[in-house]
Amino acid sequence: MPRIVPLLSGLALAAAVTYKFRNDLVKDQGDIKSRLNEAKSTLERAVTEESYTRGPSYLNDSQKYVSHRLVPSVKDTWNSQIMNASQSIVKVDIGSKVQDCWNRYVVENVKEAINNNKK
């Protein structure tokens, strides 16, 4: 008998949580659908309004700006950054840097290990 009470209370709690979760899910879906319908109707009204006097010229202006001003500017900036990076790589003397690191870390440690073994 003592095991039945916790079992039944656990089932009741699980059922209550499941019911609440389902209820919240249905409510959220309804809210999303209503907001979607509002956005759709707003979009339809914006497209069908005849008070909109500006034609597709603003699209042409934007396309001209992008193709004539923005793209060349971005391209020039990109090219200059790539040139600077490649020149920096070319100017680095990798051989001497590697030799310095080899001498500093490897050769010194080997000498130290040999000296410690002689003692």
The 8 nearest C-alpha neighbors of each residue, nearest first, counted from 0:
[[1, 3, 2, 4, 5, 6, 7, 8],
 [2, 0, 3, 4, 5, 6, 7, 8],
 [3, 1, 0, 4, 5, 6, 7, 8],
 [2, 4, 6, 0, 1, 5, 7, 8],
 [3, 5, 7, 6, 2, 1, 8, 0],
 [6, 4, 8, 7, 3, 2, 9, 1],
 [7, 5, 3, 9, 4, 8, 10, 2],
 [6, 8, 10, 4, 9, 5, 3, 11],
 [7, 9, 11, 5, 10, 6, 4, 12],
 [10, 8, 12, 6, 7, 11, 5, 13],
 [11, 9, 13, 7, 12, 8, 14, 6],
 [10, 12, 8, 14, 9, 13, 7, 15],
 [11, 13, 15, 9, 14, 10, 8, 16],
 [14, 12, 10, 16, 15, 11, 17, 9],
 [13, 15, 17, 11, 12, 16, 18, 10],
 [16, 14, 12, 18, 17, 13, 11, 19],
 [15, 17, 19, 13, 18, 14, 20, 12],
 [18, 16, 14, 20, 15, 19, 13, 21],
 [17, 19, 15, 21, 16, 20, 14, 22],
 [20, 18, 22, 16, 21, 17, 15, 23],
 [21, 19, 17, 23, 22, 18, 16, 24],
 [22, 20, 24, 18, 19, 23, 17, 25],
 [21, 23, 19, 25, 24, 20, 18, 26],
 [24, 22, 26, 20, 21, 25, 27, 19],
 [23, 25, 21, 27, 26, 22, 20, 28],
 [24, 26, 28, 22, 27, 23, 21, 29],
 [25, 27, 23, 29, 24, 28, 22, 30],
 [28, 26, 30, 24, 29, 25, 23, 31],
 [29, 27, 31, 25, 30, 26, 32, 24],
 [28, 30, 32, 26, 27, 31, 33, 25],
 [29, 31, 27, 33, 28, 32, 34, 26],
 [30, 32, 28, 34, 29, 33, 35, 27],
 [33, 31, 35, 29, 30, 34, 28, 36],
 [32, 34, 36, 30, 35, 31, 29, 37],
 [35, 33, 37, 31, 36, 32, 38, 30],
 [34, 36, 32, 38, 33, 37, 31, 39],
 [35, 37, 39, 33, 34, 38, 40, 32],
 [38, 36, 34, 40, 35, 39, 41, 33],
 [39, 37, 41, 35, 36, 40, 42, 34],
 [38, 40, 36, 42, 37, 41, 35, 43],
 [39, 41, 43, 37, 42, 38, 44, 36],
 [42, 40, 38, 44, 39, 43, 37, 45],
 [41, 43, 45, 39, 40, 44, 38, 46],
 [42, 44, 40, 46, 45, 41, 47, 39],
 [45, 43, 41, 47, 42, 46, 48, 40],
 [46, 44, 42, 43, 48, 47, 41, 51],
 [45, 47, 43, 44, 48, 42, 49, 51],
 [46, 48, 44, 45, 43, 49, 42, 51],
 [49, 47, 50, 45, 46, 44, 51, 43],
 [48, 50, 51, 47, 52, 46, 45, 44],
 [51, 49, 48, 52, 47, 53, 45, 46],
 [50, 52, 49, 53, 48, 54, 45, 46],
 [53, 51, 50, 54, 49, 48, 55, 56],
 [52, 54, 51, 55, 56, 57, 50, 49],
 [53, 55, 56, 52, 57, 51, 58, 59],
 [54, 56, 58, 57, 59, 53, 60, 52],
 [57, 55, 59, 58, 54, 60, 53, 61],
 [56, 58, 60, 59, 55, 61, 54, 53],
 [59, 57, 61, 56, 55, 60, 62, 63],
 [58, 60, 56, 62, 57, 61, 63, 55],
 [61, 59, 57, 63, 58, 62, 64, 56],
 [62, 60, 64, 58, 63, 59, 65, 57],
 [61, 63, 59, 65, 64, 60, 66, 58],
 [62, 64, 60, 66, 61, 65, 67, 59],
 [65, 63, 61, 68, 67, 62, 66, 60],
 [64, 66, 69, 62, 63, 68, 67, 70],
 [65, 67, 63, 70, 64, 62, 68, 69],
 [68, 66, 64, 63, 65, 69, 71, 70],
 [69, 67, 64, 65, 71, 70, 66, 72],
 [68, 70, 65, 72, 71, 73, 66, 64],
 [69, 71, 73, 72, 66, 65, 68, 74],
 [72, 70, 74, 73, 69, 68, 75, 67],
 [73, 71, 69, 75, 74, 70, 68, 76],
 [72, 74, 76, 70, 71, 75, 77, 69],
 [73, 75, 71, 77, 72, 76, 70, 78],
 [76, 74, 78, 72, 77, 73, 71, 79],
 [77, 75, 73, 79, 74, 78, 72, 80],
 [76, 78, 74, 80, 75, 79, 73, 81],
 [77, 79, 75, 81, 80, 76, 74, 82],
 [78, 80, 82, 76, 81, 77, 83, 75],
 [79, 81, 83, 77, 78, 82, 84, 76],
 [82, 80, 84, 78, 79, 83, 85, 77],
 [81, 83, 79, 85, 80, 84, 86, 78],
 [84, 82, 80, 86, 81, 85, 79, 87],
 [83, 85, 87, 81, 86, 82, 80, 88],
 [84, 86, 88, 82, 87, 83, 81, 89],
 [87, 85, 89, 83, 88, 84, 82, 90],
 [88, 86, 84, 90, 85, 89, 83, 91],
 [89, 87, 85, 86, 91, 90, 84, 92],
 [88, 90, 86, 87, 91, 85, 92, 84],
 [89, 91, 87, 88, 86, 92, 85, 93],
 [92, 90, 88, 89, 93, 87, 96, 86],
 [93, 91, 94, 95, 90, 96, 89, 88],
 [92, 94, 96, 95, 91, 97, 98, 90],
 [93, 95, 97, 96, 92, 98, 99, 91],
 [94, 96, 98, 97, 93, 92, 99, 100],
 [97, 95, 93, 99, 98, 94, 100, 92],
 [96, 98, 100, 94, 95, 99, 101, 93],
 [97, 99, 95, 101, 96, 100, 102, 94],
 [100, 98, 96, 102, 101, 97, 103, 95],
 [99, 101, 103, 97, 98, 102, 104, 96],
 [102, 100, 98, 105, 99, 103, 104, 97],
 [103, 101, 106, 99, 100, 104, 105, 98],
 [102, 104, 100, 101, 107, 99, 105, 106],
 [103, 105, 101, 107, 102, 100, 106, 108],
 [104, 106, 101, 108, 107, 102, 109, 103],
 [105, 107, 102, 109, 108, 104, 110, 101],
 [108, 106, 110, 109, 105, 104, 103, 111],
 [107, 109, 111, 105, 110, 106, 112, 104],
 [108, 110, 112, 106, 111, 107, 105, 113],
 [111, 109, 107, 113, 108, 112, 106, 114],
 [110, 112, 108, 114, 109, 113, 107, 115],
 [111, 113, 109, 115, 110, 114, 108, 116],
 [114, 112, 110, 116, 115, 111, 109, 117],
 [113, 115, 111, 117, 116, 112, 110, 118],
 [116, 114, 112, 118, 113, 117, 111, 110],
 [115, 117, 113, 114, 118, 112, 111, 110],
 [118, 116, 114, 115, 113, 112, 111, 110],
 [117, 115, 116, 114, 113, 112, 111, 110]]
